[in-house]
Amino acid sequence: MTTTKKRAPAVKFITPEGVAVFPKLNAPDTKFKAEGEYQCKLRLPAEESEAFIELIEAQLKAYWPIAKAELEQRVADAKTGKQKAESKKALDEMKEAEKPYKPAYDDDGNETGEYEFNIKTPASWLKDKGKATEKRMPIKPSIFDARGNALKNPPEIWGGSRLVVAGEFRPFNMPIGVGISLRLNAVQIIELSGGGGARDAAGFGFGKHEGGYEGSDEDQAPAKSSGPAEDGDQRPSPDDDF
């Protein structure tokens, strides 16, 4: 009888406020994955970086013996000598995968004490894997404004925007090593960068010129507002396949 292995409930996190670096939040990035993924590198100040790294490392430390036990079980369950040899090799060569964070540098190549955290999620997930009803379901991170209102039509989020990111720690055991990824679930916009979104004149680089043309109230475009999202959370559970 085959039993389905269930993962432990995902551990959630919410970051301190940080600065977005080359975010891909309005549309998925398909440069390296055809199915696309949403991602946001978030740069945190030194003190906040240190605290968040401690949380990540604690999760990784807790997962390491689980990963080792899984490989030991794979050795015990091997059906052939080749399978057993491959599983033993994987067990003997256990290593850490690349970290989901890197130090930030200034223009002179010196570490600033800040860190950039790579937080991302696939743009789709596989529902009913292996069944006749198998199909790809889209994923899109939820986006909120600074007051906590869900944005159905969020503005363009550019690098330099100040964000808070909510997500989950996702440990993994793969040929590249034992590691942990930071799964992106939602973003709160604290401050939009002038590089995108609803830019004013300063955002385009214009200054003020005295004595020139001044539009009337009717000429000026009103600010657009977005209401709360109407759709429910269709996010898959940690047991779903990506």
C-alpha positions in Angstrom: 0.0 0.0 0.0 1.4 3.4 -1.0 1.0 6.2 1.4 1.2 9.9 0.5 3.8 11.8 2.4 2.5 15.0 3.8 4.6 18.1 4.5 4.6 19.8 7.8 2.5 23.1 7.8 4.5 25.9 6.2 6.0 28.4 8.6 4.9 31.9 7.6 6.9 35.1 7.8 6.5 38.8 7.3 9.5 41.0 6.6 10.4 44.4 8.0 10.0 47.3 5.6 12.6 47.2 2.9 13.5 48.5 -0.5 12.6 46.5 -3.7 15.4 45.6 -6.1 14.3 44.8 -9.7 10.8 43.5 -8.6 8.6 41.5 -10.9 5.3 41.8 -9.1 2.8 43.1 -11.7 3.5 40.4 -14.3 5.6 37.2 -14.0 9.2 37.1 -15.2 9.6 34.4 -17.9 13.3 35.0 -18.7 14.5 31.8 -17.0 11.2 29.8 -16.6 8.7 29.5 -19.4 5.8 29.2 -16.9 7.0 32.4 -15.2 7.5 33.5 -11.6 6.9 36.5 -9.5 9.8 37.7 -7.5 11.1 40.6 -5.3 14.5 41.0 -4.0 14.1 43.0 -0.8 17.0 45.0 0.7 16.7 45.3 4.5 18.8 47.5 6.8 21.6 45.9 8.7 19.9 45.3 12.0 16.7 44.0 10.4 18.8 41.8 8.0 20.5 40.2 10.9 17.2 39.3 12.7 15.6 37.9 9.5 18.7 35.8 8.7 18.5 34.3 12.2 14.9 33.2 11.4 15.9 31.7 8.1 18.9 29.8 9.6 16.7 28.5 12.5 14.3 27.0 9.9 17.2 25.4 7.9 18.7 24.0 11.1 15.4 22.4 12.0 15.0 20.9 8.6 18.5 19.4 8.2 17.8 16.2 10.3 14.5 15.7 8.4 16.4 15.9 5.1 18.9 13.4 6.4 16.2 11.0 7.5 14.6 11.2 4.1 17.8 10.2 2.4 18.4 7.3 4.9 14.9 6.1 4.2 15.6 6.3 0.5 18.6 4.0 1.0 16.5 1.5 3.0 13.7 1.5 0.3 16.1 1.1 -2.7 15.0 -1.8 -4.9 18.2 -2.3 -6.8 21.9 -2.0 -6.1 22.2 1.0 -8.4 19.4 2.8 -6.6 21.0 2.0 -3.2 24.4 3.2 -4.4 22.9 6.5 -5.7 21.0 7.1 -2.5 24.1 6.4 -0.4 26.1 8.8 -2.5 23.5 11.5 -2.0 23.5 10.8 1.8 27.3 10.9 2.0 27.5 14.1 -0.1 24.8 16.1 1.7 25.6 19.8 1.4 23.9 23.2 1.8 22.3 24.8 -1.2 22.8 28.5 -2.0 21.3 30.9 0.6 18.2 33.0 -0.3 20.0 36.1 0.7 23.2 38.0 -0.2 25.1 41.0 1.2 24.5 44.4 -0.5 27.5 46.5 -1.7 28.0 50.2 -2.3 29.4 51.7 -5.5 33.0 51.1 -4.2 32.4 47.4 -3.7 32.2 47.5 0.1 29.6 45.6 2.0 27.0 48.0 3.5 25.8 45.7 6.3 22.4 45.4 4.4 21.3 42.2 2.8 19.1 41.4 -0.2 16.5 38.6 0.3 15.2 36.8 -2.8 11.5 36.1 -2.3 9.6 34.5 -5.2 6.8 32.2 -6.2 5.9 30.3 -9.4 3.2 31.9 -11.6 1.3 28.6 -11.6 0.8 25.3 -9.8 -0.2 21.9 -10.9 -3.6 20.7 -9.7 -4.5 17.0 -9.5 -1.0 15.9 -10.6 -1.1 12.6 -12.4 -4.8 12.5 -12.7 -7.0 13.0 -15.8 -8.1 16.4 -14.4 -4.5 17.6 -14.1 -4.1 21.2 -15.1 -2.0 24.3 -14.4 -3.6 26.9 -12.2 -2.4 30.5 -12.1 -0.9 32.1 -9.0 -0.6 35.9 -8.4 0.6 37.5 -5.2 -1.9 39.7 -3.4 -1.0 43.3 -3.3 -2.1 45.8 -0.6 -1.7 49.5 0.0 -0.2 51.1 3.1 -3.6 51.1 4.9 -4.1 47.4 4.3 -6.6 47.7 1.4 -6.4 44.9 -1.2 -5.7 46.4 -4.7 -7.5 44.8 -7.6 -5.6 46.9 -10.1 -2.3 47.7 -8.4 0.1 50.3 -9.8 3.4 49.4 -11.4 5.8 48.5 -8.6 9.3 49.6 -9.6 12.7 49.2 -7.9 13.2 51.6 -5.1 9.7 51.2 -3.8 9.4 50.5 -0.1 7.6 47.3 0.6 6.7 44.7 3.3 6.5 41.1 2.1 4.5 38.2 3.5 5.4 34.6 2.6 6.4 31.2 3.8 9.7 29.4 4.5 10.0 26.4 2.1 12.8 24.0 2.9 14.0 21.6 0.2 16.3 18.6 -0.3 17.5 18.5 -4.0 20.6 17.5 -5.9 21.8 21.1 -5.5 21.7 20.7 -1.8 19.6 21.1 1.3 18.3 24.6 1.6 15.3 26.9 2.1 13.5 29.2 -0.2 11.4 32.2 0.6 7.9 31.8 -1.0 6.2 35.0 -1.9 2.5 35.3 -0.9 1.6 39.0 -0.7 3.1 42.5 -0.8 2.2 45.7 1.0 3.2 48.9 -0.7 4.5 51.5 1.8 5.9 53.9 -0.7 6.0 53.8 -4.5 9.2 54.7 -6.2 9.1 57.6 -8.6 10.2 55.3 -11.4 6.7 53.9 -11.9 3.1 53.8 -10.9 1.1 57.0 -10.7 4.1 59.3 -11.3 3.9 63.1 -10.8 6.0 65.6 -12.7 9.0 65.1 -10.4 8.8 61.4 -11.1 9.5 62.2 -14.8 12.3 64.7 -13.9 10.3 67.9 -14.5 10.8 70.9 -12.3 8.7 74.0 -11.7 8.9 77.0 -14.1 7.4 80.3 -12.8 5.2 82.3 -15.1 4.5 79.4 -17.5 1.2 77.6 -18.4 -0.8 76.5 -15.4 -3.7 74.1 -16.1 -7.1 74.5 -14.5 -8.7 72.0 -12.1 -10.6 70.5 -15.1 -7.3 70.0 -17.0 -5.6 68.0 -14.3 -6.0 64.3 -14.3 -7.6 62.9 -11.1 -5.8 60.2 -9.2 -7.0 56.7 -9.8 -8.1 54.6 -6.9 -8.4 50.8 -6.6 -11.0 49.0 -4.6 -10.6 45.9 -2.6 -10.1 42.6 -4.4 -13.3 40.7 -5.0 -11.7 37.3 -5.5 -11.0 34.9 -2.6 -7.6 33.5 -1.9 -7.0 30.7 -4.4 -3.5 30.0 -3.2 -2.5 26.3 -3.1 -1.6 24.5 0.1 2.0 23.5 0.9 1.1 19.9 -0.3 0.4 21.0 -3.9 3.0 20.5 -6.6 4.8 23.3 -8.4 
